[in-house]
Each structure stands twice: as structure tokens, then as C-alpha cells.
Amino acid sequence: MPIIFRKTAKGVAEIETRAHRLTPRMRSALILVDGKRDAEDMKLLITQQAEETLQTLAEQGFIEAVGETVRSQTSSAPAAAPAAEARAAAPTTKPGPDFDNLRRSSVRALNEALGPSAESLAIRIERARNLQELQPLLSQAAKLIGAVRGTAAAEAYAARFPAN
């Protein structure tokens, strides 16, 4: 069963202060840890030495395991029904999987475009709780990408993640 990791207080402090001077690979991996993705998902996002990177972050106290997920082909259909019922019963103000995917994808694209230099904005995007909070951050991200990578890169980002 894949393990789910979250940032510890030390990990959050490292994102904010860079006190431990993590390597770019370790820092990028730490930014991606959100307490929702399991180790298998993280391995898809961390392209080099994913398992070793997560293990090192855990050993050094930047992340911790918070649970495990069950991945099974046979149990996916029954699990989908309760999840759909929960989404239907949830109030409309609570973001759904589409919002989570939008937020996650926009952070990934921002990190790909600018790397660690955009981490403070990436953290603010990760903390957005709804579309109203996310939209101005997407606009800021497009402007930042434009300032660093040029108009074409900014327009591509804005087209992929519209702020309105």
C-alpha cells in the first residue's frame, strides 16, 4: 500500500526560510508533498531518484507518513460510488476534484517554468481553498512567467490556466 506523506513543521519552515539549504531536487520534492498524494503519485512527479528523495526527506524530518492508500483494480468501482455520493452531498462551496487538479497542475506548470524561484507563489497557490482565491494567483503566475520566460510562455500558461 502506497504511503501518503505530509510536510512536518520543519518542512514548512524550510519552505519559508531555506534554513537547511536543501538541494533543488530535494526542495522541489518537498514543495510537492501535500498530504494528499501517495508515494506512487509522487514518483510520477519527482523524475529523478524519487524513492531515495522521499526517504531522505523523511529521515531528515521534513516530511512524515500520515497514512496509506489502497490501490486495487477490483475495489475501485465500489469505492467510486461512496465518493460520488459524498461529492453530491457536499456543499457547493467546497472545492471538488476538478479544483484540486487545477491547483495541482498549475503549481506543477509554474515549477516547471520557473523552478525554485517561484516557490512562494507556488505555496500560496497550494493553499488556495477555492476558485476565488486561486484566480488572482493564476494571474500573478502568468505575469511572473512573462517577466522571466517571455510573453509566449506567459500566454501559454494563461491559456492553460485561465484566471477567469
C-alpha positions in Angstrom: 0.0 0.0 0.0 1.5 3.4 -1.0 2.2 5.8 1.8 0.9 9.3 2.0 3.4 12.0 3.2 2.8 15.5 4.6 5.2 18.3 5.5 6.3 18.5 9.1 6.7 21.8 10.9 10.4 21.6 10.0 9.4 21.0 6.3 7.1 24.0 6.3 9.8 26.2 8.0 12.3 25.0 5.3 10.0 26.1 2.5 9.6 29.5 4.1 13.2 30.2 5.3 15.6 27.9 3.3 17.5 27.5 6.6 18.7 23.9 5.8 19.7 24.8 2.2 18.2 21.7 0.6 19.4 20.8 -2.9 17.0 21.9 -5.7 15.8 18.4 -6.2 15.0 17.9 -2.5 13.4 21.3 -2.3 11.2 20.7 -5.3 10.1 17.3 -3.9 9.4 19.0 -0.5 7.2 21.6 -2.2 5.2 18.8 -4.0 4.4 17.0 -0.7 0.9 18.0 0.2 -0.6 15.3 2.4 -2.9 14.1 -0.3 -0.7 12.4 -2.9 0.7 9.0 -2.1 4.2 7.8 -2.8 3.2 6.3 -6.1 1.9 9.7 -7.3 4.9 11.4 -6.0 7.2 9.1 -8.0 5.5 10.3 -11.2 6.2 14.0 -10.2 9.7 13.5 -8.9 11.6 12.4 -12.0 14.9 11.5 -10.5 15.5 9.2 -7.6 12.0 9.6 -6.2 12.1 6.9 -3.6 15.5 8.0 -2.3 14.4 11.6 -2.2 11.3 10.9 -0.2 13.2 8.6 2.2 15.8 11.2 2.8 13.2 13.9 3.4 11.5 11.6 5.9 14.8 10.7 7.6 15.8 14.3 8.0 12.4 15.2 9.5 11.0 17.4 6.7 8.1 15.0 5.9 6.2 12.3 7.7 3.9 9.5 6.8 0.3 10.1 7.6 -1.4 7.1 6.1 -1.7 4.6 3.3 -3.9 4.3 0.3 -5.3 1.2 -1.1 -4.8 0.8 -4.9 -6.8 -2.1 -6.3 -8.4 -2.7 -9.6 -11.2 -4.8 -8.1 -12.2 -2.4 -5.4 -12.2 0.8 -7.5 -15.9 0.5 -8.6 -17.4 0.1 -5.1 -15.1 2.9 -3.7 -16.2 5.2 -6.5 -19.9 5.1 -5.5 -19.4 6.4 -2.0 -17.1 9.1 -3.3 -19.7 10.2 -5.8 -22.3 10.3 -3.1 -20.1 12.3 -0.8 -19.4 14.8 -3.6 -23.1 15.1 -4.3 -23.9 15.7 -0.6 -21.1 18.2 -0.1 -21.9 21.9 -0.2 -21.1 23.7 -3.5 -18.6 26.0 -1.8 -16.2 23.0 -1.1 -13.8 22.5 -3.9 -14.0 19.2 -5.8 -11.5 17.1 -7.6 -11.5 19.4 -10.6 -10.4 22.3 -8.4 -7.7 20.1 -6.8 -6.5 19.0 -10.2 -6.4 22.6 -11.5 -4.5 23.8 -8.5 -2.0 20.9 -8.6 -1.5 21.3 -12.4 -1.0 25.0 -12.1 1.7 24.6 -9.4 3.4 21.9 -11.4 3.5 24.0 -14.6 4.7 27.0 -12.5 7.5 24.9 -11.0 8.4 23.6 -14.5 8.6 27.1 -15.9 10.4 28.8 -13.1 11.7 26.2 -10.7 12.5 27.2 -7.1 12.3 30.9 -7.9 8.6 30.7 -7.9 8.2 28.7 -4.7 6.5 31.4 -2.6 3.8 31.8 -5.2 3.5 28.0 -5.6 2.9 27.7 -1.9 0.2 30.4 -2.0 -1.4 28.5 -4.9 -1.3 25.3 -2.9 -3.0 27.0 0.0 -5.9 28.4 -2.1 -9.1 26.9 -0.8 -11.4 27.8 -3.7 -11.5 29.2 -7.2 -12.0 32.8 -6.0 -8.7 32.6 -4.1 -7.0 30.7 -6.9 -7.8 33.0 -9.8 -5.7 36.1 -8.8 -2.8 33.8 -8.1 -3.0 32.2 -11.5 -2.9 35.8 -13.0 0.2 36.5 -10.8 1.8 33.3 -12.0 1.3 34.2 -15.7 2.7 37.7 -15.1 5.8 36.2 -13.3 6.3 33.7 -16.1 6.1 36.5 -18.6 8.7 38.6 -16.8 11.1 35.7 -16.6 10.4 33.5 -19.7 8.7 35.9 -22.1 5.3 36.7 -23.4 4.8 33.4 -25.3 5.4 31.4 -22.1 3.1 33.6 -20.1 0.3 33.3 -22.8 0.7 29.5 -22.9 0.3 29.4 -19.1 -2.6 31.8 -19.1 -4.3 29.7 -21.8 -3.9 26.5 -19.9 -4.9 28.1 -16.6 -7.3 31.0 -17.2 -7.6 33.4 -14.3 -11.3 34.0 -15.0 
